[in-house]
Amino acid sequence: VDLDLMVSSNEFSMVGITRPETLAVVNGRVLIAGQTGAKSKIESYAAGKLVASKSMDDGFIITQMVESGGRAFLTGRSSTGSGLEDFFLHCLQVDGSQLKESWSVLTKDLEKSIEIGTSLLPLPDGGVMVGGNFRKSWSLGQSDPLGKLAVFPANGMGEENFDSFLAR
């Protein structure tokens, strides 16, 4: 779909994403996020043409992206090795031909386990609610390493169960 001309076309193709996962429209641009091998990538399109792209570090897997307040929010998980995965939440500014990270949250895995961001809900004030799952206790907070962190305690049921979280 060409949002500028309001027509559909079959002439659109992604440049560097081999497995698309999610998309959002931010400031008139179509953003597509997905995987290319071991890397996650976000591409921005206008009038069906690639205008910007951003790669994330190896091991990041994006599960959802939404627009809120003219920004793109992404959540998912990052693999830290040994089967461990950490939750992430990033905020991107869509600025012409650039995708710039505005901020991200800090997580601390307290018991070496798995935390995954699975859903985002845009809020009227331009923020988001984020939901996900975790297996053992972990902490979540601002990207400032000296900032305060909220602790999410696990229910103590062991490796077979996941708990859920919802945070703003």
N, C-alpha and C positions, 0 to 999 in steps of 0.2 A: 504494500500500500504506500503510495506517495502522499504524505500528509500535506505537502504544499499544494499539490494539484488535486487532491482528493480523488485519485483514481487508483485502481489496483493494477499490478503488473507482475509478470512472472520473470522479470529481468533482474531480480535482486539476488545477490549471492554474498555470503559472508567470506571475508578475506582470510582470517586466521583462526576461526573457531571451527573445530571439527565435530564437537558435540555440544550444541546449544542447550542451556539449562533454563534460562529465564530472560525476560525482556521487560523494559519499561520505557515510557516516553517522558523525557526530561527536557524542558525548555525547547520543545519542538523537535528534538532529536530522538531517534530510536536507538536505545542502548540494548545490546544483546550481550549476555554474559554466558560463558561456558568454558569447556575444557579444550585444550590443545595438548595432547600428550599428558605430561605430568603438571602442566601449568594451567592456571585459570587465566582467562583473558576477558576484557570488556572492550567492546567496539561500539563506536558512536557513528550513526549514519544520518545524513540529511539528503533528501531527494534521492534516496537509494544509493548514495555514494559514501564510502568510508571517509570520515573526516578526522577521527581520532581513535586511538586504541591505547590500552594500558594492560600490561602483563603483571601478574602477581607472582610471588615467589613460588618455587616448586612446592608441591604438597597441598596447596590451597584448593578447596573444592567449594564453589559457590552453589548454595541451594536456593536462594531467593534474592530478588532485587526489586525494590519499589521506589517510586518517586514521592517525595514529600518536601514541600517548601522549595521547589526548584533544585533539589539535590537528589542524588541517587544513593540509596542505602543498600548495602550488600551484607548478607550473612551466610554462614556455612561452617566449615571446619578446616583446620589445617593439620596435616599429619606431622607429628614430631618424631616419628620413628618408633620402633618396637611396638607397633599397633596402637599407639596412643594418638588421640586426636583432640585438638583444642578448638573451642568456639571462637569465632571472630565476628566483629561488626565493624564495617568501614562506611564512612560517608565521603562521597565524591562530589566535587563541584564540576559541572559541565560548562566549560568556558570556551566557546568557539571551537578551536581545533585541539583543545586540551581537556584531559580528564585529570583533575588534581585531587589528591586525597586531602580532605579537610581535617578529619580526625578519625581515630579508631579507638576501640576500647581495649583495656588490658585484662587478661585473664591469668590466673595463677592456679595451676593444677596442684591441689594439696595432697592428693593420694594417687597420682599417676594413673589416670583413667581416660574417659571419653566424655567430651562435651560437644554438642552439635547445635548450631543455630538452624532452625527449620522453617520459621515463618516470621514475616514482618507485616505490621499494620501501620499504614501512614496515619498520622494524627493531624487535626486541623491547624495546630500551631506550628507545623513544619517538622515535628519530631516523629519518632516511630516507637512502637511497642515491638519487642522482639521475644519470640518464644523458641523453645528448644528442649533438648533432653540432655540428661547427664547421668552418670553411673555412680560416681563417688564425689565427695565434697570438693568444692572449688570456689574461687573468688572471682569477682567481676567488678570493674571500675573504670575510671577515666584512664586515658593513655599515659597520664603523668605517673611515673613510677613512685612518686612520693604521695600521691593522692590516696584517699580512703577507698577501701574495697569492701563490697558486700560479700558475705560468705553464704554459699548455698550448701547446706548440709544434706548429705544423702540419707535415705531412710534406713540404711543398715541392712538391707535385704540381700546384699552380695552382688556378684557379677551377673546374675540372671535377669535383674530388673533395672529399668531406667526410671528416673524421676523426671518431672517436667518443670520448666521455669518460664516465667513471664516477667519481663523487666522493661522499664522505660528509661 
